[in-house]
Amino acid sequence: MHFQPIERPAGAFQQPVTADQIRAVCRRVFGPDAGVSSAVEMGLGMYNTTYRVTVEGRSRPMIVRFAPEPDRQFVSERELMRNEYATVPHLAKIAPLMPRVISADWSHELVGRDYLVQTLLDGVPAAEGLRTHPRRARTGFFRQIGEIARTVHEVRGARFGPVAGPAYTTWSQAVIGSLQDIAADLDGLGLDSAGLRKAAALAAEHHAVLDEITEPRLLSGDLWTVNIMIAEDAPEPIISGVFDLDRTLWGDPAADWPIRLAASKQDERVAFWEAYGERDLSPAAVWRSLIYEIRHLGAVRLERHRLGDPGGVGDSYDAVETVLAELA
């Protein structure tokens, strides 16, 4: 078996598994005689540990993804892989773009971590493939993201919050709960959570504005270039797959990650809105968007800390204070 892990510092967040553990997973999924010819760790993603695995007798490689150990997961990022798995039935409208789940195992008997075995998507990562296209050709790519985001947001749910739970009866409860969870994670790391707690207090004080959102819609949570594949050698960037939608939740579509990123720059990404539709810029919607921005910035602060980026952590403090000043 050719086994190729990525060399990382001992204290890195993403931890490898062993060749024997990958063999054991494949035997569990494909039978006791399944042989593994190669397992190559992929550099995509900054949370799960992902391998491209070739099993003898199967025509295509597959993807095996291992979640972090439970005690390494933040409260606000609890069991993201299980959340992704629970979301699959709700993403039927974009099923042709999604990897198919071959097997899921939450037992921790083989590895001590959740893992998913999935089909390998065709194409090349968009973050890499877009560099081969001129900027003027990328408008169609962002238009496609807008179409996908609109399709996902059309899916209706019964409760607010992460797809796998916890569930909330109102949107304000879900938003406040998320802000408090992120603040608790920051406290546990010795980082300042005051801005997140102030935002949670403002959300509670003005909960009626948040509760104008009465119909839970599905949010992708993390749909953008890093989680998209595009067709290889195509004359224009054509989206061939989307993956790692593990931060899905039921809520206000305006709180979704692609909405934030599409609005962040006035460049070729404005084509997103051509397919998605116009933004709500009413005073109430703008106020809600500021609360959402602090939630995003809190999550970014956690990620920057996890990646060992103190400068990024520091920048997030100033960014939160700027948004809080607009809320005042």
Order of alpha helices (4+ residues) and beta strands (2+ residues): beta-alpha-beta-beta-beta-alpha-beta-beta-beta-alpha-alpha-beta-alpha-alpha-alpha-beta-beta-beta-beta-alpha-alpha-alpha-alpha
